[in-house]
């Protein structure tokens, strides 16, 4: 709760822009407020459910935690290779790896979905929003 209050107070010092309805403080301020509300709910729940079973222990031996760490590793490798190989190559590989991690084993469907997701996201950012995506090897072609 203290962290959320500090984060909220820090957003008060963000620079305000003229004629901009949503400034750089908008998203962090609401995240901090939401974090405070969630912490408050958890704090109040401890008094209501005092006799409930103890909270589970987080262990690296737990299969769910292992899956979480593997997913985080996939996202980290994706971020590291984003600029080097480009969005077009890295994104389908990351989506495929995450689907595999989550237990999907229909490989043709996984390949089609990975490529379709890349094309939809790339098209939305490149052509609708005008955001240049890192292209890696395809830099001079597209």
MODELLER restraints for C-alpha pairs under 7 A, 6 or more apart:
rsr = mdl.restraints
at = mdl.atoms
rsr.add(forms.Gaussian(group=physical.xy_distance, feature=features.Distance(at['CA:1:A'], at['CA:36:A']), mean=5.27, stdev=0.5))
rsr.add(forms.Gaussian(group=physical.xy_distance, feature=features.Distance(at['CA:1:A'], at['CA:39:A']), mean=5.85, stdev=0.5))
rsr.add(forms.Gaussian(group=physical.xy_distance, feature=features.Distance(at['CA:4:A'], at['CA:32:A']), mean=4.81, stdev=0.5))
rsr.add(forms.Gaussian(group=physical.xy_distance, feature=features.Distance(at['CA:4:A'], at['CA:33:A']), mean=6.80, stdev=0.5))
rsr.add(forms.Gaussian(group=physical.xy_distance, feature=features.Distance(at['CA:4:A'], at['CA:35:A']), mean=6.01, stdev=0.5))
rsr.add(forms.Gaussian(group=physical.xy_distance, feature=features.Distance(at['CA:4:A'], at['CA:36:A']), mean=5.47, stdev=0.5))
rsr.add(forms.Gaussian(group=physical.xy_distance, feature=features.Distance(at['CA:5:A'], at['CA:32:A']), mean=6.99, stdev=0.5))
rsr.add(forms.Gaussian(group=physical.xy_distance, feature=features.Distance(at['CA:7:A'], at['CA:32:A']), mean=5.96, stdev=0.5))
rsr.add(forms.Gaussian(group=physical.xy_distance, feature=features.Distance(at['CA:8:A'], at['CA:29:A']), mean=5.38, stdev=0.5))
rsr.add(forms.Gaussian(group=physical.xy_distance, feature=features.Distance(at['CA:8:A'], at['CA:32:A']), mean=5.41, stdev=0.5))
rsr.add(forms.Gaussian(group=physical.xy_distance, feature=features.Distance(at['CA:8:A'], at['CA:33:A']), mean=6.90, stdev=0.5))
rsr.add(forms.Gaussian(group=physical.xy_distance, feature=features.Distance(at['CA:11:A'], at['CA:25:A']), mean=5.46, stdev=0.5))
rsr.add(forms.Gaussian(group=physical.xy_distance, feature=features.Distance(at['CA:11:A'], at['CA:28:A']), mean=6.89, stdev=0.5))
rsr.add(forms.Gaussian(group=physical.xy_distance, feature=features.Distance(at['CA:11:A'], at['CA:29:A']), mean=5.93, stdev=0.5))
rsr.add(forms.Gaussian(group=physical.xy_distance, feature=features.Distance(at['CA:14:A'], at['CA:25:A']), mean=5.98, stdev=0.5))
rsr.add(forms.Gaussian(group=physical.xy_distance, feature=features.Distance(at['CA:16:A'], at['CA:23:A']), mean=6.58, stdev=0.5))
rsr.add(forms.Gaussian(group=physical.xy_distance, feature=features.Distance(at['CA:17:A'], at['CA:23:A']), mean=6.72, stdev=0.5))
rsr.add(forms.Gaussian(group=physical.xy_distance, feature=features.Distance(at['CA:59:A'], at['CA:65:A']), mean=6.97, stdev=0.5))
rsr.add(forms.Gaussian(group=physical.xy_distance, feature=features.Distance(at['CA:60:A'], at['CA:66:A']), mean=6.14, stdev=0.5))
rsr.add(forms.Gaussian(group=physical.xy_distance, feature=features.Distance(at['CA:71:A'], at['CA:98:A']), mean=6.60, stdev=0.5))
rsr.add(forms.Gaussian(group=physical.xy_distance, feature=features.Distance(at['CA:74:A'], at['CA:94:A']), mean=6.58, stdev=0.5))
rsr.add(forms.Gaussian(group=physical.xy_distance, feature=features.Distance(at['CA:78:A'], at['CA:90:A']), mean=6.39, stdev=0.5))
rsr.add(forms.Gaussian(group=physical.xy_distance, feature=features.Distance(at['CA:78:A'], at['CA:94:A']), mean=6.35, stdev=0.5))
rsr.add(forms.Gaussian(group=physical.xy_distance, feature=features.Distance(at['CA:81:A'], at['CA:90:A']), mean=6.82, stdev=0.5))
rsr.add(forms.Gaussian(group=physical.xy_distance, feature=features.Distance(at['CA:82:A'], at['CA:90:A']), mean=6.37, stdev=0.5))
rsr.add(forms.Gaussian(group=physical.xy_distance, feature=features.Distance(at['CA:82:A'], at['CA:134:A']), mean=6.97, stdev=0.5))
rsr.add(forms.Gaussian(group=physical.xy_distance, feature=features.Distance(at['CA:83:A'], at['CA:134:A']), mean=5.66, stdev=0.5))
rsr.add(forms.Gaussian(group=physical.xy_distance, feature=features.Distance(at['CA:83:A'], at['CA:136:A']), mean=6.25, stdev=0.5))
rsr.add(forms.Gaussian(group=physical.xy_distance, feature=features.Distance(at['CA:84:A'], at['CA:136:A']), mean=5.47, stdev=0.5))
rsr.add(forms.Gaussian(group=physical.xy_distance, feature=features.Distance(at['CA:85:A'], at['CA:136:A']), mean=4.38, stdev=0.5))
rsr.add(forms.Gaussian(group=physical.xy_distance, feature=features.Distance(at['CA:85:A'], at['CA:137:A']), mean=6.22, stdev=0.5))
rsr.add(forms.Gaussian(group=physical.xy_distance, feature=features.Distance(at['CA:86:A'], at['CA:134:A']), mean=4.95, stdev=0.5))
rsr.add(forms.Gaussian(group=physical.xy_distance, feature=features.Distance(at['CA:86:A'], at['CA:135:A']), mean=4.05, stdev=0.5))
rsr.add(forms.Gaussian(group=physical.xy_distance, feature=features.Distance(at['CA:86:A'], at['CA:136:A']), mean=3.83, stdev=0.5))
rsr.add(forms.Gaussian(group=physical.xy_distance, feature=features.Distance(at['CA:86:A'], at['CA:137:A']), mean=6.77, stdev=0.5))
rsr.add(forms.Gaussian(group=physical.xy_distance, feature=features.Distance(at['CA:87:A'], at['CA:133:A']), mean=6.54, stdev=0.5))
rsr.add(forms.Gaussian(group=physical.xy_distance, feature=features.Distance(at['CA:87:A'], at['CA:134:A']), mean=5.72, stdev=0.5))
rsr.add(forms.Gaussian(group=physical.xy_distance, feature=features.Distance(at['CA:87:A'], at['CA:135:A']), mean=5.66, stdev=0.5))
rsr.add(forms.Gaussian(group=physical.xy_distance, feature=features.Distance(at['CA:88:A'], at['CA:118:A']), mean=6.70, stdev=0.5))
rsr.add(forms.Gaussian(group=physical.xy_distance, feature=features.Distance(at['CA:88:A'], at['CA:135:A']), mean=6.47, stdev=0.5))
rsr.add(forms.Gaussian(group=physical.xy_distance, feature=features.Distance(at['CA:91:A'], at['CA:118:A']), mean=6.06, stdev=0.5))
rsr.add(forms.Gaussian(group=physical.xy_distance, feature=features.Distance(at['CA:92:A'], at['CA:114:A']), mean=4.59, stdev=0.5))
rsr.add(forms.Gaussian(group=physical.xy_distance, feature=features.Distance(at['CA:92:A'], at['CA:115:A']), mean=5.54, stdev=0.5))
rsr.add(forms.Gaussian(group=physical.xy_distance, feature=features.Distance(at['CA:92:A'], at['CA:118:A']), mean=6.01, stdev=0.5))
rsr.add(forms.Gaussian(group=physical.xy_distance, feature=features.Distance(at['CA:95:A'], at['CA:114:A']), mean=5.54, stdev=0.5))
rsr.add(forms.Gaussian(group=physical.xy_distance, feature=features.Distance(at['CA:96:A'], at['CA:110:A']), mean=6.05, stdev=0.5))
rsr.add(forms.Gaussian(group=physical.xy_distance, feature=features.Distance(at['CA:96:A'], at['CA:111:A']), mean=6.77, stdev=0.5))
rsr.add(forms.Gaussian(group=physical.xy_distance, feature=features.Distance(at['CA:96:A'], at['CA:114:A']), mean=5.78, stdev=0.5))
rsr.add(forms.Gaussian(group=physical.xy_distance, feature=features.Distance(at['CA:125:A'], at['CA:131:A']), mean=5.23, stdev=0.5))
rsr.add(forms.Gaussian(group=physical.xy_distance, feature=features.Distance(at['CA:126:A'], at['CA:132:A']), mean=5.77, stdev=0.5))
rsr.add(forms.Gaussian(group=physical.xy_distance, feature=features.Distance(at['CA:126:A'], at['CA:133:A']), mean=6.77, stdev=0.5))
